[in-house]
Every structure is written in C-alpha cells, then in structure tokens.
Amino acid sequence: MKAVILAGGLGSRLKPFTEIIPKPLLPIGEKSILEIQIDRLRASGFNEIILATNYKSDYIENYLGDGSRYGVKISISKETVPLGTAGPLTLLKGKFEKPFVVINGDILTSIDFNKLYDFAKNKNELLTLAIKKEILPFAFGNISFNDDYVTNVEEKPDIVTYILAGIYVMKPEIIDIIPENTYYGIDTLIKDMLKANMKIVKYEMGEYWLDIGRLNDYEEAQNIYQKHFKK
C-alpha cells in the first residue's frame, strides 16, 4: 500500500524553529513528526511512502534517505513552484494503481489507517475525508428570543463542530481532475467536486489527533508523546 505525506509547507507560524528545520522534521520526543507518521503507516501495512516536498526538500531527503532504516520505501517528489496541498499530486500521475492515503505533514494522530483504508476502498467515490469532532467551550450565555421577549437562556453552551483532519484516502482517477502547474488546495478540490455533483465520503475518526500549526500545539505534542506515540 502507498501513502503520500504532504511535507512542503513553510511552517511560518512555528518560527524561529522552522528557519533551520523544516516543520515535518521538528522533533517530538525522540523522533521527528515525519518519523512518527512513517512508523504508524508502516505498522498499518503501508510499505511505500512518497514525500511531497518544497521548502528545504534536500534537508528532508538527506535526513530520511531511502526509508530502509524505517522498513519502508521512501521517495521524494519536489515542487519547483508552490502547488498547495492537492497540486503536488499531479506530479505523481501514473504512480498509483490502487487507492492511496494522503496525510498532512504536520499531523500527529493515532488513527487506525487500516480501518480507514478498508472503509474507503469499498466505496465507489474518489475521495474519502477523515473528519474529527471538536467540542469548543463557549465563554458566554446564549440567549434565545422572539421579538422583544426572551424565550430561553443557555449558560455557556459547548460548540460542537466537525473539522477536516488532514487525512484522506484517494483513488488514482482523482488526479485527472486536479489542474497541473497550478496552486490548488484540497479544500478547493472538495468544493469543485461538490459543484460537479461528485459524491465525497466522510469517515469520522475517534482517535487522538493534533494539528501542529502553532507554538502551543508544538508544546502540546511534546507533552502527549509519551502517552500516545512512544513505544
């Protein structure tokens, strides 16, 4: 099985760390973010991993090598211009015969990749999104009213929302609908597919998940490494 890790981001919100080290290689405990992702993919039976890179691509390639020390085959795809999160897949046209997983390079998760993959491959659609339920505390009381009269008050209700987890299962044909040589995000891909009345599958995950986008997220990742990711 094959997976693509999107590892081309600048990591601007994690400066000054990312001025020297590309964000996917920032250390979490004893390993980098990428190494944790690779370990979890390998444990789920993925034996070939493609890293879609841009910023500090050579640094990533030199650090990870061919993947032999991780028990997988690693190859590097390099952008010459920024292509967003979906655009880099156009550089991989012809490399997939079966469904493949795509994961953002700044995600820390204990998701069961096997369960996700088996769910998605049995669907007819080209794209399956992993989604995550988030419950956000609300700091104020919520007032309901009718004209000038209050009908109810709900004290500090939680806000329940579902977010894109940055983890996808795609079928090879999806690459044909992504424009080449164009900056094109997965969010745009989703909107364009929906406009074209193409069905998209959702998979609700319940496992641990963290998007390491800001400094406080990076601090949290250090704290939870022992619990979720250290063998």
Stockholm file with secondary structure:
# STOCKHOLM 1.0

chainA/1-231         MKAVILAGGLGSRLKPFTEIIPKPLLPIGEKSILEIQIDRLRASGFNEIILATNYKSDYIENYLGDGSRYGVKISISKETVPLGTAGPLTLLKGKFEKPFVVINGDILTSIDFNKLYDFAKNKNELLTLAIKKEILPFAFGNISFNDDYVTNVEEKPDIVTYILAGIYVMKPEIIDIIPENTYYGIDTLIKDMLKANMKIVKYEMGEYWLDIGRLNDYEEAQNIYQKHFKK
#=GR chainA/1-231 SS CEEEEEECCCCGGGTTGGGTSCGGGCEETTEEHHHHHHHHHHHTTCCEEEEEECTTHHHHHHHHTTSGGGTSEEEEEECSSCCTTTGGGGGGTTSCSSCEEEEETTEEECCCHHHHHHHHHTSSSSEEEEEEEEEECCSSCEEEEETTEEEEEESSCCEEEEEEEEEEEECGGGGGGSCTTSCCCHHHHHHHHHHTTCCCEEEEECSCEEECCSHHHHHHHHHHHHHHTCC
#=GC SS_cons         CEEEEEECCCCGGGTTGGGTSCGGGCEETTEEHHHHHHHHHHHTTCCEEEEEECTTHHHHHHHHTTSGGGTSEEEEEECSSCCTTTGGGGGGTTSCSSCEEEEETTEEECCCHHHHHHHHHTSSSSEEEEEEEEEECCSSCEEEEETTEEEEEESSCCEEEEEEEEEEEECGGGGGGSCTTSCCCHHHHHHHHHHTTCCCEEEEECSCEEECCSHHHHHHHHHHHHHHTCC
//
